[in-house]
């Protein structure tokens, strides 16, 4: 291990940035130190300790003493700029931006391979859960069959409150009041946030690099008390689950709400906690759990990346190669519950099999087997009042 401290330039000093700096200082800061912190808001008072505070990105990007960039802003355009600038100019980088990583993953992997520099992003996936480290180490020689996750702390907090009898609207306001949801919660509620994280997990678990828009995604924005009651009567709870499975050499992936039986470990993941379940060919099933949001849990993930760089480590991307499984785009079927307005019963013809139909309060509740791409089309833009939930023991043919 090097005895020379890693000199860091940080972009952003919000919730995660403050948590990271606090934890770094609490650990002594002998192996790594923050020299400068760049922020946008000149009026806001900030405690940055012994670090320099700057409002100009170039103050850090042109500082030859800075060997590592830590990017913790909420500005994707700036984030991508400072990350690529760091890598192309001989620096390593760390980020918490799942959007930037997921939308540019192929290019970022290629840039790391061409420059020999590293980009680490443990904090982008599941906050305090070291899932990327596990996939890069323990599971690097394992053939992963499936990876599933509750990857969004906001929706899990909301669904926990909804299961206790609150409406979606009240649960969302409570999440916002407690700092678990943004003023604009679209990315969380729609499932988009979880989809970004799934893209990253897929690359490290299977070696397959996909774009976010290629993965079918539907959130909880139309969830009603009747949907919750439908599952509760059967001993099921609802969780937003991101899933990727290898079937016959093809990768099937989606982000959808799912009914989870009480015997499933996911049913007991409550509030803002996350969980990731990895199923391997040789090692079986592993369930990792931890806080999926918060200043210190996410700050700790950033600190772990810093410590990894101090030890000289980066991601190997050992599974990212031409023979990685391709993402399946047609023919895969899934068993779902679907609630639709009674005026749209024509969509029943889109199901391969319909096993149960119940009409109540102007809606129709359906259980059946449908092709994943058909479901994706049904839940597309302009569909009001549609809510799909994957049934337990999902199967495809």
BALUMKE-467549 format. One record per atom (N, C-alpha, C): x, y, z; residue in one letter. Coordinates in steps of 0.05 Angstrom, whole numbers, padded with zeros to 5 digits, always signed. Atoms other than C-alpha are relative to their C-alpha. Layout:
XYZa/...
***
This chain:
+00017-00024+00000x/+00000+00000+00000x/+00017+00025+00000x/-00015-00025+00001x/+00025+00070-00017x/-00001+00015+00026x/-00001-00017-00024x/+00047+00114+00041x/-00006+00029-00007x/+00006-00027+00009x/+00032+00177+00000x/-00030+00003+00000x/+00029-00003-00001x/-00038+00203+00015x/-00012+00005-00028x/+00015-00005+00025x/-00088+00201-00043x/-00011+00028+00002x/+00010-00028-00001x/-00103+00274-00059x/-00025+00002-00018x/+00027+00001+00012x/-00176+00284-00077x/-00010+00028-00006x/+00016-00024+00006x/-00215+00339-00112x/-00029-00009-00002x/+00028+00009-00001x/-00289+00334-00098x/-00018+00021-00013x/+00021-00017+00012x/-00347+00362-00139x/-00026-00006+00014x/+00026+00003-00015x/-00410+00374-00098x/+00005-00004+00030x/-00002+00003-00029x/-00419+00381-00023x/-00028+00000+00012x/+00027+00003-00011x/-00492+00362-00012x/+00000-00021+00021x/+00005+00021-00020x/-00519+00306+00030x/+00022-00021+00000x/-00020+00021+00002x/-00472+00252+00004x/+00029+00011+00004x/-00027-00012-00003x/-00411+00298-00001x/+00007+00005+00029x/-00005-00006-00029x/-00419+00319+00072x/+00005-00026+00015x/-00004+00025-00013x/-00426+00247+00094x/+00027-00012-00006x/-00026+00010+00008x/-00365+00226+00055x/+00023+00014+00015x/-00022-00015-00013x/-00321+00281+00083x/+00001-00005+00030x/+00001+00007-00028x/-00345+00267+00154x/+00013-00027+00006x/-00011+00027-00004x/-00328+00194+00148x/+00030-00002-00006x/-00029+00000+00007x/-00261+00206+00114x/+00016+00012+00023x/-00013-00013-00022x/-00241+00253+00170x/+00000-00017+00026x/+00002+00017-00023x/-00266+00205+00223x/+00019-00024-00001x/-00019+00023+00004x/-00220+00151+00193x/+00029+00010+00000x/-00027-00010-00003x/-00160+00196+00202x/+00010+00015-00024x/-00009-00014+00024x/-00150+00219+00130x/+00029-00003-00006x/-00029+00003+00004x/-00079+00192+00131x/+00006-00013-00027x/-00005+00013+00026x/-00085+00150+00067x/-00013+00016-00022x/+00013-00016+00021x/-00129+00200+00030x/-00009+00026+00013x/+00008-00026-00010x/-00145+00274+00037x/-00013+00016-00022x/+00014-00018+00019x/-00192+00323+00004x/+00014+00026+00000x/-00013-00025+00003x/-00153+00382-00022x/-00019+00023-00006x/+00019-00021+00009x/-00209+00421-00056x/-00027-00011-00005x/+00027+00007+00005x/-00284+00420-00061x/-00013+00022-00017x/+00013-00019+00018x/-00321+00452-00119x/-00030-00001+00003x/+00029-00001-00003x/-00393+00476-00110x/-00010+00023-00018x/+00012-00020+00018x/-00442+00520-00150x/-00011+00024+00016x/+00014-00020-00015x/-00480+00558-00096x/+00020+00016+00017x/-00019-00017-00014x/-00437+00616-00072x/-00012+00011+00026x/+00013-00013-00024x/-00488+00640-00020x/-00002-00019+00024x/+00005+00019-00022x/-00494+00576+00020x/+00025-00004+00017x/-00022+00004-00019x/-00450+00569+00082x/+00007-00030+00001x/-00008+00028+00000x/-00409+00504+00082x/+00024-00004+00019x/-00023+00008-00017x/-00363+00470+00131x/+00016-00021-00015x/-00017+00019+00016x/-00307+00438+00090x/+00026-00006+00014x/-00024+00007-00015x/-00255+00433+00145x/+00024+00014-00011x/-00025-00010+00011x/-00185+00441+00119x/+00002+00002-00030x/+00000+00000+00029x/-00205+00433+00046x/-00004+00028-00011x/+00005-00025+00014x/-00204+00491-00003x/-00028+00000-00012x/+00027-00002+00013x/-00273+00514-00026x/+00003+00017-00025x/-00002-00014+00025x/-00277+00535-00099x/-00027-00001-00015x/+00024-00001+00017x/-00332+00553-00149x/+00007-00004-00029x/-00009+00004+00027x/-00291+00539-00211x/+00011-00028-00004x/-00008+00028+00005x/-00284+00468-00238x/+00029-00002-00008x/-00028+00002+00009x/-00217+00484-00270x/+00020+00002+00022x/-00018-00001-00023x/-00187+00498-00202x/+00008-00028+00009x/-00006+00028-00007x/-00191+00423-00190x/+00011-00015-00024x/-00008+00016+00024x/-00185+00396-00261x/+00028+00007-00010x/-00027-00007+00009x/-00120+00433-00273x/+00021-00001+00022x/-00018+00003-00023x/-00089+00419-00205x/+00016-00026-00002x/-00017+00024+00004x/-00031+00371-00216x/+00003-00017+00026x/-00002+00015-00025x/-00032+00351-00142x/-00024-00018+00004x/+00024+00016-00004x/-00102+00322-00148x/+00003-00025-00018x/-00003+00026+00014x/-00097+00248-00167x/-00027-00014-00005x/+00026+00013+00002x/-00170+00229-00158x/-00022+00020+00001x/+00024-00017+00000x/-00236+00263-00174x/-00023-00016+00012x/+00024+00011-00012x/-00296+00248-00130x/-00024+00017-00009x/+00022-00015+00012x/-00360+00269-00167x/-00026-00006+00015x/+00024+00004-00017x/-00421+00278-00121x/-00021+00022-00005x/+00019-00021+00006x/-00463+00330-00157x/-00027-00012-00008x/+00026+00009+00012x/-00535+00327-00182x/-00003+00010-00028x/+00000-00011+00027x/-00515+00353-00250x/+00013-00021-00019x/-00011+00021+00017x/-00507+00295-00300x/+00020+00009-00021x/-00018-00010+00021x/-00475+00338-00354x/+00027+00007+00011x/-00025-00006-00013x/-00422+00365-00307x/+00014-00025+00009x/-00012+00025-00010x/-00411+00296-00277x/+00014-00014-00022x/-00012+00015+00022x/-00397+00264-00344x/+00025+00015-00010x/-00023-00016+00008x/-00350+00322-00362x/+00024-00005+00018x/-00023+00002-00019x/-00307+00317-00299x/+00010-00028+00001x/-00009+00028-00001x/-00306+00241-00301x/+00018-00006-00025x/-00016+00006+00025x/-00282+00237-00374x/+00026+00017+00000x/-00024-00017-00002x/-00233+00295-00362x/+00020-00014+00018x/-00018+00013-00018x/-00204+00258-00303x/+00014-00024-00013x/-00011+00024+00011x/-00195+00192-00339x/+00019+00005-00023x/-00017-00005+00023x/-00166+00222-00402x/+00026+00016+00007x/-00024-00015-00009x/-00116+00263-00361x/+00015-00014+00023x/-00017+00016-00018x/-00087+00207-00320x/-00009-00002+00029x/+00011+00002-00027x/-00132+00211-00259x/-00021-00022+00002x/+00022+00018-00005x/-00179+00161-00227x/-00024+00017+00008x/+00025-00015-00007x/-00251+00180-00213x/-00019-00018+00016x/+00021+00013-00016x/-00307+00161-00165x/-00026+00016-00004x/+00026-00014+00003x/-00381+00178-00175x/-00022-00015+00015x/+00024+00012-00011x/-00448+00166-00142x/-00023+00002-00020x/+00021-00005+00020x/-00487+00182-00206x/-00007-00025-00016x/+00009+00024+00015x/-00524+00120-00229x/-00009+00007-00028x/+00009-00008+00026x/-00554+00158-00287x/+00023+00004-00020x/-00023-00005+00018x/-00487+00180-00316x/+00014-00027-00007x/-00013+00025+00005x/-00456+00111-00308x/-00017-00018-00018x/+00017+00018+00016x/-00516+00073-00336x/-00003+00009-00029x/+00004-00010+00027x/-00526+00118-00396x/+00025+00001-00017x/-00026-00002+00014x/-00452+00119-00415x/+00018-00023+00006x/-00017+00021-00010x/-00428+00052-00390x/+00020-00012-00020x/-00018+00011+00021x/-00400+00024-00455x/+00024+00018-00005x/-00022-00019+00006x/-00360+00087-00468x/+00019+00003+00024x/-00016-00003-00024x/-00336+00092-00396x/+00018-00024+00004x/-00017+00024-00002x/-00311+00020-00396x/+00023+00002-00021x/-00020-00002+00021x/-00275+00032-00462x/+00021+00021+00007x/-00018-00021-00008x/-00244+00096-00435x/+00019-00010+00022x/-00017+00011-00021x/-00218+00060-00373x/+00020-00019-00011x/-00018+00019+00012x/-00188+00005-00415x/+00021+00013-00017x/-00019-00013+00017x/-00154+00053-00462x/+00020+00018+00016x/-00017-00018-00016x/-00126+00100-00408x/+00014-00014+00023x/-00012+00013-00023x/-00110+00049-00354x/-00008+00012+00027x/+00010-00013-00024x/-00147+00093-00304x/-00026-00014+00009x/+00023+00013-00011x/-00205+00071-00259x/-00023+00019+00006x/+00024-00013-00010x/-00276+00095-00248x/-00015-00019+00018x/+00014+00016-00019x/-00310+00068-00186x/-00026+00014+00007x/+00027-00012-00004x/-00384+00077-00169x/-00017-00018+00018x/+00016+00017-00018x/-00405+00032-00111x/-00024+00015+00011x/+00022-00015-00011x/-00449+00088-00084x/-00024+00003-00019x/+00021-00005+00020x/-00490+00089-00148x/-00022-00021+00001x/+00018+00023+00002x/-00525+00022-00137x/-00019-00005+00024x/+00017+00007-00023x/-00550+00007-00067x/+00011+00011+00026x/-00010-00015-00024x/-00517+00057-00019x/+00018-00018+00016x/-00019+00013-00019x/-00489+00017+00040x/+00005-00029-00007x/-00004+00028+00007x/-00494-00052+00006x/+00024-00002-00020x/-00024+00001+00018x/-00425-00069-00025x/-00004-00021-00022x/+00006+00021+00019x/-00456-00107-00082x/+00019+00000-00024x/-00019+00000+00022x/-00408-00084-00137x/+00026-00013+00008x/-00024+00013-00010x/-00349-00104-00094x/-00004-00030+00001x/+00005+00029-00001x/-00381-00172-00083x/+00000-00013-00028x/+00001+00011+00027x/-00394-00182-00157x/+00027-00001-00013x/-00027-00002+00011x/-00323-00161-00175x/+00020-00019+00013x/-00019+00017-00015x/-00291-00207-00123x/-00012-00028+00004x/+00011+00026-00006x/-00332-00264-00094x/-00013-00014-00023x/+00015+00012+00022x/-00374-00275-00156x/+00014+00003-00027x/-00014-00004+00025x/-00321-00260-00208x/+00004-00026-00015x/-00003+00026+00013x/-00311-00334-00222x/-00025-00017+00001x/+00025+00015-00001x/-00383-00354-00211x/-00018+00007-00023x/+00019-00005+00022x/-00435-00361-00265x/-00026+00008+00014x/+00024-00010-00012x/-00491-00317-00240x/-00024-00007-00017x/+00024+00007+00015x/-00560-00342-00260x/-00021+00022+00001x/+00021-00020-00003x/-00603-00287-00232x/+00010+00021+00021x/-00005-00021-00020x/-00596-00220-00196x/-00026+00016+00002x/+00025-00015-00005x/-00657-00186-00165x/+00005+00020+00022x/-00005-00020-00021x/-00660-00124-00123x/-00023+00018+00006x/+00015-00023-00009x/-00701-00075-00083x/+00020+00022+00001x/-00022-00018+00005x/-00658-00018-00107x/-00006+00029+00005x/+00008-00028-00004x/-00697+00045-00091x/-00012+00004+00027x/+00009-00004-00028x/-00703+00067-00019x/-00026+00016+00002x/+00024-00017-00001x/-00757+00119-00035x/-00025-00017-00004x/+00023+00016+00006x/-00806+00070-00066x/-00005-00021+00022x/+00003+00020-00021x/-00792+00018-00012x/-00012+00012+00025x/+00012-00014-00023x/-00807+00069+00042x/-00030+00005-00005x/+00028-00005+00007x/-00872+00088+00006x/-00016-00026+00002x/+00015+00026+00000x/-00893+00015-00004x/-00003-00011+00028x/+00003+00008-00028x/-00880+00001+00069x/-00023+00014+00013x/+00022-00016-00011x/-00927+00057+00089x/-00026-00008-00012x/+00024+00008+00014x/-00978+00036+00037x/-00011-00026+00011x/+00008+00026-00012x/-00978-00035+00066x/-00012+00003+00028x/+00011-00006-00027x/-00996-00003+00133x/-00027+00015-00002x/+00026-00012+00003x/-01058+00029+00103x/-00001+00028-00011x/+00000-00027+00011x/-01036+00097+00077x/-00004-00001-00030x/+00002-00002+00029x/-01053+00119+00006x/+00027+00006-00011x/-00026-00006+00013x/-00997+00127-00044x/+00007+00029+00002x/-00004-00028-00001x/-01006+00202-00043x/+00010+00009+00028x/-00008-00007-00027x/-01000+00208+00033x/+00027-00012+00006x/-00026+00013-00005x/-00942+00158+00035x/+00023+00016-00014x/-00020-00016+00014x/-00905+00200-00017x/+00006+00026+00015x/-00005-00025-00015x/-00914+00264+00022x/+00016-00006+00026x/-00015+00007-00024x/-00889+00229+00085x/+00029-00006-00007x/-00027+00005+00009x/-00828+00205+00046x/+00015+00026-00006x/-00013-00026+00006x/-00814+00276+00023x/+00006+00015+00026x/-00004-00013-00026x/-00823+00303+00094x/+00024-00011+00015x/-00022+00013-00015x/-00772+00253+00120x/+00026-00001-00016x/-00025-00003+00015x/-00721+00268+00066x/+00006-00025-00017x/-00005+00024+00017x/-00729+00201+00028x/-00008+00004-00029x/+00009-00004+00028x/-00762+00230-00034x/+00006+00029-00007x/-00004-00027+00011x/-00745+00291-00077x/-00026+00014-00004x/+00024-00015+00006x/-00794+00346-00091x/-00012-00010-00026x/+00009+00013+00025x/-00799+00316-00161x/+00008-00030+00002x/-00007+00028-00005x/-00802+00240-00146x/-00002-00017-00025x/+00005+00016+00024x/-00812+00218-00219x/+00019-00023-00004x/-00020+00021+00006x/-00747+00180-00226x/-00003-00024+00019x/+00004+00022-00019x/-00762+00139-00163x/-00026-00014-00006x/+00027+00012+00003x/-00837+00128-00173x/-00003-00015-00026x/+00003+00013+00026x/-00831+00110-00247x/+00017-00025-00003x/-00018+00023+00003x/-00777+00057-00234x/+00025+00007-00015x/-00023-00008+00016x/-00726+00096-00275x/+00026-00002+00016x/-00024+00001-00017x/-00677+00102-00217x/+00010-00029+00004x/-00007+00028-00004x/-00679+00027-00204x/+00010-00012-00026x/-00009+00010+00026x/-00670+00014-00279x/+00029+00008-00005x/-00028-00008+00003x/-00605+00054-00280x/+00018-00019+00016x/-00016+00018-00017x/-00579+00012-00222x/+00001-00028-00011x/+00000+00027+00012x/-00600-00053-00256x/+00019-00002-00023x/-00019+00000+00023x/-00561-00034-00319x/+00029-00004+00011x/-00027+00002-00011x/-00498-00027-00275x/+00004-00028+00011x/-00002+00026-00011x/-00511-00092-00238x/+00003-00022-00021x/-00001+00019+00022x/-00522-00130-00303x/+00028-00002-00012x/-00027+00000+00011x/-00454-00109-00329x/+00020-00016+00017x/-00019+00013-00019x/-00418-00134-00267x/-00008-00029+00006x/+00009+00027-00006x/-00460-00197-00257x/+00003-00018-00024x/+00001+00017+00024x/-00465-00222-00329x/+00019+00009-00022x/-00017-00010+00021x/-00418-00179-00370x/-00014+00013-00024x/+00017-00011+00022x/-00475-00152-00413x/-00004+00030+00004x/+00003-00029-00002x/-00475-00078-00427x/-00024+00008-00017x/+00025-00008+00014x/-00544-00051-00444x/-00006+00029+00007x/+00009-00027-00005x/-00576+00017-00448x/-00026-00001+00017x/+00024+00001-00018x/-00630+00035-00396x/-00026-00003-00015x/+00026+00001+00015x/-00685+00045-00448x/-00006-00028-00012x/+00005+00027+00010x/-00676-00027-00471x/-00014-00019+00020x/+00012+00017-00021x/-00703-00054-00405x/-00028+00009+00006x/+00028-00007-00007x/-00779-00056-00395x/-00001+00009+00029x/+00001-00012-00027x/-00797-00013-00335x/-00028+00012+00005x/+00026-00011-00009x/-00861+00004-00298x/+00001+00004+00030x/-00002-00006-00029x/-00866+00037-00230x/-00026-00003+00015x/+00023+00003-00018x/-00918+00047-00176x/-00018+00024-00001x/+00015-00025+00001x/-00948+00113-00198x/-00030-00003-00001x/+00029+00005+00002x/-01017+00082-00211x/-00011-00019+00021x/+00007+00020-00020x/-01018+00036-00150x/-00024+00010+00017x/+00024-00006-00016x/-01086+00035-00113x/-00003-00019+00023x/+00005+00017-00023x/-01110+00007-00048x/-00011-00027-00007x/+00011+00026+00009x/-01148-00047-00086x/+00022-00019-00009x/-00022+00017+00008x/-01082-00073-00115x/+00014-00012+00025x/-00012+00009-00025x/-01052-00077-00045x/-00017-00021+00013x/+00018+00019-00013x/-01114-00112-00018x/-00001-00026-00015x/+00001+00024+00016x/-01114-00161-00076x/+00023-00019+00008x/-00022+00016-00008x/-01045-00185-00055x/-00001-00007+00029x/+00001+00005-00028x/-01056-00179+00020x/-00018-00023+00007x/+00018+00023-00004x/-01114-00228+00016x/+00013-00026-00005x/-00014+00025+00006x/-01065-00279-00010x/+00027-00002+00015x/-00024+00001-00016x/-01010-00263+00040x/+00024+00012-00015x/-00022-00012+00016x/-00969-00221-00010x/+00002+00030+00006x/-00005-00029-00002x/-00938-00152-00004x/+00012+00009-00026x/-00010-00011+00025x/-00916-00106-00060x/+00028+00012+00004x/-00027-00013+00000x/-00843-00088-00074x/+00007+00007-00029x/-00010-00006+00027x/-00811-00054-00134x/+00026-00015-00004x/-00022+00019+00003x/-00763-00107-00160x/+00013+00003-00027x/-00016+00000+00025x/-00708-00100-00212x/+00011-00028-00003x/-00007+00028+00003x/-00693-00168-00241x/+00014-00005-00027x/-00013+00009+00025x/-00645-00199-00292x/+00007-00030+00003x/-00003+00029-00001x/-00643-00274-00307x/+00010-00010-00027x/-00009+00013+00024x/-00605-00316-00357x/-00017-00025-00005x/+00017+00023+00008x/-00652-00364-00393x/+00009-00009-00028x/-00008+00011+00026x/-00626-00409-00449x/+00020+00018-00014x/-00021-00016+00011x/-00566-00364-00459x/-00007+00028-00006x/+00009-00028+00005x/-00607-00300-00464x/-00006+00013+00027x/+00004-00015-00024x/-00614-00246-00412x/-00028+00013-00001x/+00026-00012-00002x/-00685-00227-00391x/+00000+00019+00024x/-00002-00020-00021x/-00689-00162-00351x/-00025+00018+00000x/+00022-00019-00003x/-00744-00116-00325x/+00000+00012+00028x/+00005-00013-00026x/-00762-00068-00269x/-00030+00003+00002x/+00029+00000-00003x/-00833-00080-00245x/-00008-00004+00030x/+00010+00007-00026x/-00874-00080-00181x/-00005-00030+00001x/+00004+00028-00002x/-00880-00151-00155x/-00014-00007+00026x/+00012+00011-00024x/-00924-00188-00106x/+00020-00020+00012x/-00020+00016-00013x/-00878-00220-00055x/-00013-00015+00023x/+00012+00015-00023x/-00901-00277-00009x/+00014+00006+00026x/-00011-00005-00026x/-00889-00270+00065x/+00025-00016+00006x/-00023+00017-00005x/-00838-00326+00062x/+00025+00009-00015x/-00022-00011+00016x/-00794-00287+00013x/+00015+00021+00017x/-00016-00020-00015x/-00737-00247+00044x/-00006+00028-00008x/+00006-00028+00009x/-00757-00186+00003x/-00024+00011+00015x/+00024-00010-00014x/-00823-00182+00041x/+00008+00014+00026x/-00008-00011-00026x/-00784-00163+00104x/+00020+00023-00003x/-00017-00023+00005x/-00742-00108+00071x/-00018+00024+00001x/+00019-00022-00005x/-00777-00046+00098x/+00014+00027-00001x/-00009-00028-00002x/-00772+00029+00098x/+00020+00007-00023x/-00019-00009+00021x/-00712+00059+00060x/+00022-00021-00005x/-00020+00021+00004x/-00673-00007+00061x/-00001-00011-00028x/-00003+00014+00026x/-00649-00041-00002x/+00008-00029+00005x/-00010+00028-00002x/-00634-00114-00016x/+00007-00009-00028x/-00008+00012+00025x/-00599-00152-00071x/+00003-00030+00004x/-00002+00030-00002x/-00608-00227-00083x/+00015-00010-00025x/-00016+00010+00022x/-00555-00261-00125x/-00001-00031+00001x/+00001+00029+00002x/-00564-00333-00148x/+00021-00010-00019x/-00023+00011+00016x/-00502-00370-00173x/-00003-00029-00005x/+00001+00028+00008x/-00494-00437-00207x/+00012-00018+00021x/-00014+00017-00019x/-00446-00464-00155x/-00005+00007+00029x/+00002-00009-00028x/-00460-00422-00093x/-00029+00004+00009x/+00028-00003-00008x/-00536-00418-00094x/-00008+00029+00004x/+00013-00026-00004x/-00574-00359-00066x/+00013+00016+00022x/-00011-00018-00020x/-00545-00299-00029x/-00017+00025+00002x/+00016-00023-00004x/-00585-00242+00001x/+00016+00021+00016x/-00014-00022-00013x/-00550-00176+00017x/-00020+00022+00006x/+00019-00021-00008x/-00588-00122+00055x/+00015+00023+00013x/-00011-00023-00014x/-00574-00052+00081x/-00015+00025-00007x/+00013-00026+00005x/-00595+00021+00081x/+00006+00009-00029x/-00002-00007+00028x/-00608+00044+00010x/+00001+00030-00004x/+00000-00029+00003x/-00607+00119+00024x/+00011+00012+00025x/-00010-00014-00024x/-00579+00170+00071x/+00028+00011-00003x/-00026-00014+00001x/-00519+00215+00082x/+00023-00018+00006x/-00023+00016-00008x/-00474+00167+00119x/+00001-00027-00015x/-00002+00025+00015x/-00493+00100+00085x/+00011+00004-00028x/-00010-00005+00027x/-00481+00130+00016x/+00029+00011+00001x/-00027-00011-00003x/-00420+00169+00040x/+00020-00022+00006x/-00018+00022-00006x/-00391+00104+00066x/+00007-00016-00025x/-00006+00013+00025x/-00397+00073-00003x/+00020+00015-00016x/-00020-00016+00014x/-00358+00131-00032x/+00028-00004+00014x/-00025+00005-00015x/-00305+00122+00023x/+00012-00027-00007x/-00010+00027+00007x/-00300+00048+00006x/+00014+00000-00027x/-00013-00003+00026x/-00283+00067-00066x/+00027+00014+00003x/-00026-00014-00005x/-00229+00115-00041x/+00020-00020+00011x/-00018+00020-00013x/-00200+00059+00002x/+00009-00021-00021x/-00007+00019+00021x/-00201+00013-00058x/+00022+00011-00018x/-00020-00012+00016x/-00161+00062-00099x/+00027+00003+00015x/-00025-00001-00017x/-00111+00071-00041x/+00014-00027-00002x/-00012+00026+00002x/-00100-00004-00046x/+00007-00007-00029x/-00007+00004+00028x/-00091+00002-00121x/-00019-00016-00016x/+00020+00017+00014x/-00156-00032-00142x/-00019+00016-00017x/+00021-00010+00017x/-00206-00018-00197x/-00018-00023-00009x/+00017+00021+00010x/-00260-00057-00233x/+00014-00015-00023x/-00013+00016+00021x/-00234-00114-00276x/-00018-00004-00024x/+00019+00005+00022x/-00298-00121-00318x/+00007-00026-00014x/-00009+00025+00012x/-00276-00193-00328x/-00021-00014-00017x/+00022+00013+00015x/-00344-00215-00354x/-00009+00016-00024x/+00009-00016+00023x/-00352-00158-00404x/+00017-00007-00024x/-00014+00010+00023x/-00331-00193-00467x/-00021-00010-00021x/+00019+00005+00022x/-00362-00214-00534x/-00019-00023+00005x/+00017+00023-00004x/-00391-00280-00508x/-00020+00004+00023x/+00020-00005-00021x/-00433-00247-00453x/-00028-00004-00011x/+00027+00005+00010x/-00507-00264-00458x/-00013+00025-00011x/+00014-00023+00012x/-00548-00218-00503x/-00026+00005+00013x/+00026-00006-00011x/-00609-00182-00478x/-00022-00010-00018x/+00023+00010+00016x/-00672-00217-00501x/-00020+00022-00005x/+00019-00021+00007x/-00721-00173-00537x/-00027-00010-00010x/+00026+00010+00009x/-00778-00219-00557x/-00004-00029+00010x/+00007+00028-00006x/-00815-00283-00538x/-00001-00007+00029x/+00000+00007-00028x/-00805-00281-00463x/-00027+00007+00012x/+00026-00004-00012x/-00869-00288-00423x/+00001+00002+00030x/-00001-00005-00028x/-00886-00267-00353x/-00029-00001+00011x/+00027+00001-00013x/-00944-00280-00305x/-00004+00025+00017x/+00005-00025-00014x/-00975-00216-00280x/-00029+00003+00009x/+00026-00012-00007x/-01033-00184-00245x/-00001+00027-00015x/+00003-00025+00014x/-01059-00126-00287x/-00027+00012+00007x/+00025-00015-00005x/-01111-00074-00265x/-00003+00021-00022x/+00005-00018+00023x/-01142-00036-00323x/-00028+00012+00004x/+00027-00011+00000x/-01202+00011-00331x/-00019-00019-00015x/+00019+00018+00013x/-01265-00027-00350x/-00004+00006-00029x/+00003-00009+00028x/-01266+00013-00415x/+00022-00010-00018x/-00023+00009+00017x/-01202-00020-00439x/+00003-00031+00001x/-00002+00029-00001x/-01220-00094-00436x/+00011-00013-00026x/-00011+00011+00025x/-01196-00102-00508x/+00029-00010+00004x/-00028+00009-00004x/-01125-00110-00479x/+00001-00029+00010x/-00001+00028-00009x/-01145-00178-00452x/+00008-00018-00023x/-00007+00016+00023x/-01135-00204-00523x/+00030-00001-00004x/-00030-00001+00002x/-01060-00187-00515x/+00013-00022+00017x/-00011+00021-00018x/-01052-00242-00462x/+00001-00027-00015x/-00001+00027+00011x/-01029-00311-00483x/-00019-00019+00016x/+00018+00015-00017x/-01068-00340-00424x/-00012+00019+00020x/+00014-00015-00021x/-01120-00308-00378x/-00011-00020+00020x/+00008+00020-00020x/-01131-00346-00313x/-00021+00010+00019x/+00020-00011-00019x/-01174-00299-00272x/-00007+00028-00007x/+00009-00027+00005x/-01216-00237-00284x/-00021+00008+00021x/+00018-00010-00020x/-01251-00195-00232x/-00005+00029-00005x/+00007-00028+00005x/-01288-00130-00243x/-00012+00013+00025x/+00010-00014-00023x/-01300-00078-00189x/+00008+00029-00002x/-00006-00029-00002x/-01304-00002-00181x/+00010+00012-00026x/-00008-00011+00026x/-01297+00012-00255x/+00026-00010-00011x/-00025+00012+00009x/-01235-00031-00262x/-00003-00030-00003x/-00002+00029+00003x/-01218-00101-00284x/+00027-00009+00010x/-00025+00012-00010x/-01166-00143-00247x/+00004-00026-00013x/-00006+00023+00017x/-01133-00196-00289x/+00025-00014+00010x/-00025+00015-00003x/-01083-00252-00276x/+00004-00016-00025x/-00004+00015+00025x/-01051-00282-00337x/+00029+00000-00008x/-00027+00003+00011x/-00990-00298-00379x/+00002+00017-00025x/-00002-00019+00022x/-00966-00245-00428x/+00030+00003-00007x/-00027-00005+00008x/-00904-00232-00469x/+00010+00026+00012x/-00011-00023-00013x/-00858-00182-00436x/-00002+00025-00017x/+00002-00023+00018x/-00856-00137-00497x/-00028+00010-00004x/+00028-00008+00001x/-00932-00138-00502x/-00008+00016+00025x/+00006-00015-00024x/-00936-00116-00430x/+00013+00027-00001x/-00014-00026+00003x/-00885-00062-00444x/-00017+00020-00016x/+00016-00018+00018x/-00929-00034-00500x/-00026+00008+00015x/+00025-00006-00015x/-00992-00038-00456x/+00004+00022+00021x/-00005-00018-00021x/-00959+00003-00402x/+00015+00025-00009x/-00015-00022+00011x/-00930+00055-00449x/-00013+00027+00007x/+00010-00027-00005x/-00942+00130-00448x/-00029+00003-00009x/+00028-00005+00006x/-01014+00153-00447x/-00019-00020+00012x/+00017+00019-00012x/-01040+00094-00409x/-00006+00009+00029x/+00008-00009-00026x/-01078+00122-00349x/-00015-00023+00014x/+00016+00019-00015x/-01103+00076-00294x/+00009-00029-00003x/-00010+00027+00003x/-01061+00015-00314x/+00021-00005+00022x/-00020+00007-00020x/-01022-00020-00259x/+00006-00030-00003x/-00008+00028+00003x/-00982-00084-00270x/+00017-00008+00024x/-00016+00011-00022x/-00953-00127-00214x/+00007-00029-00006x/-00009+00027+00006x/-00912-00190-00226x/-00010-00019+00022x/+00010+00020-00019x/-00942-00252-00193x/+00023-00016+00012x/-00021+00017-00012x/-00902-00295-00145x/+00007-00024-00018x/-00010+00023+00015x/-00860-00351-00175x/-00003+00006-00030x/+00003-00007+00028x/-00856-00314-00241x/+00013-00021-00017x/-00011+00021+00018x/-00844-00360-00299x/-00003+00010-00028x/+00001-00007+00029x/-00831-00353-00373x/+00002-00026-00016x/-00001+00024+00017x/-00838-00402-00430x/+00012+00008-00027x/
***
